[in-house]
Amino acid sequence: MGGMGEDYGRFFLNQMIEVVGYMQGKGVVHRDLKLENILVDEMMNLKVADFGFATYKKITKLQSYRGTMTYMAPEIKEGKTYDGKQIDMFSIGVILFIII
């Protein structure tokens, strides 16, 4: 299908930031955000799916190797302690790069 352009990218990014902000406000990080885990309805509204790797415990000091390699932040690949909030934002950046 190719890139969707800046307008859709902006629309998408606003929704993703809202969704992730809500999750993080509840103390939850997803850790496997990727295109395959984002559902889109007929009005182009997003829903995040597959919370299999999500956690709400010690989200700023995580160490487990979770996620999909192509969307994964370097600190996870390197086996370092990581902040789940930052990991989710990194994945959103990868997704945005792909769709635009």
WOZI-V763544 format. One record per backbone hydrogen bond with DSSP energy under -1.0 kcal/mol. NH is the residue of the N-H (numbers start at 1). CO is the residue of the C=O. If there is no record, write none. Layout:
# WOZI-V763544
NH|CO ; NH|CO
This chain:
# WOZI-V763544
4|99 ; 9|5 ; 10|6 ; 11|7 ; 12|8 ; 13|9 ; 14|10 ; 15|11 ; 16|12 ; 17|13 ; 18|14 ; 19|15 ; 20|16 ; 21|17 ; 22|18 ; 23|19 ; 24|20 ; 25|21 ; 26|22 ; 27|24 ; 28|23 ; 29|55 ; 37|34 ; 38|35 ; 39|47 ; 41|45 ; 44|41 ; 47|39 ; 49|37 ; 55|29 ; 61|58 ; 62|82 ; 66|64 ; 71|68 ; 72|69 ; 76|73 ; 77|73 ; 78|74 ; 79|76 ; 80|75 ; 82|62 ; 84|59 ; 87|83 ; 88|84 ; 89|85 ; 90|86 ; 91|87 ; 92|88 ; 93|89 ; 94|90 ; 95|91 ; 96|92 ; 97|93 ; 98|94 ; 99|95 ; 100|96
